[in-house]
Amino acid sequence: MPRKIDDRERRERRELLADALMRLAAAQGLEKVSLRHVAAEAGVSTGMVQHYFRTKDEMMAFAVTMVMDRIRERSSAREAPQEPRALVRALLLEILPLDETRRLEGHVSLAFLAYAATKPSMVSGLGEEAAQMRAFLAGQLRAGGARGVDPERAAAGLLALVDGLGLQVLARQCGAREAVAALDAHLDLVFAPAPAPAGGAPPG
């Protein structure tokens, strides 16, 4: 009688397959990747892949969630900064492709976005993850007392900024140091205190 697979082991096997999908996506995009290709990359049978994921789109949705979970885990593991600006910076730095792990995730994100553009069924999953990220950033902007900005719009702008910087780093149009400096400069603007109100008219 086959032994029962617990939730932890099931999660580990699904992550194994999602990691294989990510490597293939980064190397050759997603259009031509099949469950059979994922099985070969992971060193397992196609039947095992189909046991955990019925379709490639289902596996992709899981992989997107897995990447976002890993980004949040890495950012929270950074010496647990408590100040809102530090929390926002830690999270956004984990999105920028500044090392091999993040470069792989950056290439995968581009492949997912290109694939989702022609697959409406994928948009909802990507949208939910993006909405959660924006909500977290907006909450930190409020907590940090950012003045003169709409928190939701500023959060969307920060994500757009790191997406654009990440693309430039991947395309070698911008170095890692320049990307971090640009992010820090923008954070300085977003978290800048409101200017003091103008005083009365100067004496004549």
QUIZIKA-V833294 format. One record per residue. N is the residue number from 0. RES is the residue in three letters. PSI is psi in whole degrees, -180 to 180 (999 if undefined). D_CENTER is the distance of its C-alpha to the mean C-alpha in Angstrom with 2 decimals. Layout:
BEGIN
N&RES&PSI&D_CENTER, N&RES&PSI&D_CENTER
END
This chain:
BEGIN
0&MET&127&41.22, 1&PRO&142&37.51, 2&ARG&155&35.86, 3&LYS&134&33.38, 4&ILE&121&29.71, 5&ASP&172&28.14, 6&ASP&-38&24.73, 7&ARG&-44&23.35, 8&GLU&-37&24.68, 9&ARG&-43&23.44, 10&ARG&-43&19.87, 11&GLU&-39&20.35, 12&ARG&-38&21.80, 13&ARG&-38&19.11, 14&GLU&-37&16.51, 15&LEU&-45&19.03, 16&LEU&-39&19.14, 17&ALA&-38&15.42, 18&ASP&-40&15.23, 19&ALA&-42&18.18, 20&LEU&-41&16.64, 21&MET&-42&13.63, 22&ARG&-41&16.33, 23&LEU&-41&18.33, 24&ALA&-42&15.65, 25&ALA&-33&14.93, 26&ALA&-36&18.71, 27&GLN&13&20.07, 28&GLY&-173&17.74, 29&LEU&-19&17.95, 30&GLU&-42&21.09, 31&LYS&2&23.56, 32&VAL&131&21.84, 33&SER&171&23.79, 34&LEU&-33&23.99, 35&ARG&-40&26.83, 36&HIS&-41&24.78, 37&VAL&-42&22.20, 38&ALA&-45&25.23, 39&ALA&-41&26.73, 40&GLU&-37&23.65, 41&ALA&-12&23.35, 42&GLY&35&27.14, 43&VAL&177&27.88, 44&SER&155&29.84, 45&THR&-34&28.66, 46&GLY&-37&30.19, 47&MET&-42&27.89, 48&VAL&-46&24.80, 49&GLN&-22&26.43, 50&HIS&-35&27.23, 51&TYR&-25&23.61, 52&PHE&124&22.20, 53&ARG&-34&24.56, 54&THR&165&22.69, 55&LYS&-39&20.07, 56&ASP&-39&18.20, 57&GLU&-41&18.25, 58&MET&-40&16.89, 59&MET&-43&14.05, 60&ALA&-41&13.16, 61&PHE&-42&13.35, 62&ALA&-40&11.24, 63&VAL&-46&8.24, 64&THR&-40&8.97, 65&MET&-43&9.64, 66&VAL&-46&6.48, 67&MET&-39&4.89, 68&ASP&-42&8.42, 69&ARG&-38&8.61, 70&ILE&-45&6.19, 71&ARG&-40&8.39, 72&GLU&-42&11.35, 73&ARG&-42&11.26, 74&SER&-37&11.06, 75&SER&-20&13.81, 76&ALA&-5&15.82, 77&ARG&83&16.40, 78&GLU&25&19.96, 79&ALA&62&19.03, 80&PRO&141&19.33, 81&GLN&-26&20.82, 82&GLU&133&21.10, 83&PRO&-44&18.62, 84&ARG&-40&18.03, 85&ALA&-37&17.35, 86&LEU&-45&14.85, 87&VAL&-45&12.94, 88&ARG&-43&13.33, 89&ALA&-42&12.29, 90&LEU&-46&8.87, 91&LEU&-33&8.39, 92&LEU&-31&10.06, 93&GLU&-17&7.73, 94&ILE&-33&5.22, 95&LEU&139&8.66, 96&PRO&75&10.35, 97&LEU&-6&13.14, 98&ASP&-178&14.32, 99&GLU&-42&14.86, 100&THR&-47&12.17, 101&ARG&-28&9.39, 102&ARG&-42&11.52, 103&LEU&-46&11.64, 104&GLU&-35&7.96, 105&GLY&-45&8.24, 106&HIS&-39&11.38, 107&VAL&-42&10.23, 108&SER&-42&7.72, 109&LEU&-42&10.89, 110&ALA&-41&13.09, 111&PHE&-44&11.53, 112&LEU&-42&11.82, 113&ALA&-41&15.28, 114&TYR&-43&16.33, 115&ALA&-24&15.32, 116&ALA&-26&17.35, 117&THR&6&20.41, 118&LYS&88&19.54, 119&PRO&-30&19.74, 120&SER&-22&19.38, 121&MET&-18&15.71, 122&VAL&-38&14.89, 123&SER&-44&15.42, 124&GLY&-44&12.86, 125&LEU&-39&10.06, 126&GLY&-38&11.75, 127&GLU&-44&11.95, 128&GLU&-44&8.32, 129&ALA&-39&8.04, 130&ALA&-40&11.39, 131&GLN&-41&10.68, 132&MET&-45&8.19, 133&ARG&-40&10.97, 134&ALA&-41&13.59, 135&PHE&-48&12.61, 136&LEU&-43&12.61, 137&ALA&-39&15.78, 138&GLY&-40&17.37, 139&GLN&-35&17.01, 140&LEU&-41&18.45, 141&ARG&-46&21.32, 142&ALA&-32&21.89, 143&GLY&-2&22.00, 144&GLY&29&24.63, 145&ALA&132&23.11, 146&ARG&148&26.02, 147&GLY&11&26.61, 148&VAL&149&23.15, 149&ASP&121&21.99, 150&PRO&-43&19.09, 151&GLU&-44&17.34, 152&ARG&-39&17.90, 153&ALA&-38&16.95, 154&ALA&-44&13.58, 155&ALA&-39&13.01, 156&GLY&-39&14.43, 157&LEU&-43&12.25, 158&LEU&-40&9.03, 159&ALA&-38&11.36, 160&LEU&-49&12.59, 161&VAL&-31&9.67, 162&ASP&-46&8.97, 163&GLY&-43&12.70, 164&LEU&-40&13.11, 165&GLY&-41&10.72, 166&LEU&-41&12.85, 167&GLN&-37&15.92, 168&VAL&-44&15.24, 169&LEU&-36&14.75, 170&ALA&4&17.92, 171&ARG&31&19.65, 172&GLN&-10&20.56, 173&CYS&138&19.28, 174&GLY&164&19.44, 175&ALA&-44&17.05, 176&ARG&-41&19.53, 177&GLU&-39&19.82, 178&ALA&-44&16.12, 179&VAL&-41&16.12, 180&ALA&-41&19.43, 181&ALA&-41&18.32, 182&LEU&-46&15.50, 183&ASP&-40&18.20, 184&ALA&-40&20.71, 185&HIS&-38&18.70, 186&LEU&-38&18.06, 187&ASP&-40&21.82, 188&LEU&-45&22.55, 189&VAL&-41&20.46, 190&PHE&9&21.84, 191&ALA&139&25.29, 192&PRO&154&28.11, 193&ALA&143&30.07, 194&PRO&145&33.17, 195&ALA&142&36.37, 196&PRO&145&38.55, 197&ALA&141&41.34, 198&GLY&-175&44.65, 199&GLY&176&47.92, 200&ALA&138&49.89, 201&PRO&148&51.29, 202&PRO&145&54.92, 203&GLY&999&57.31
END
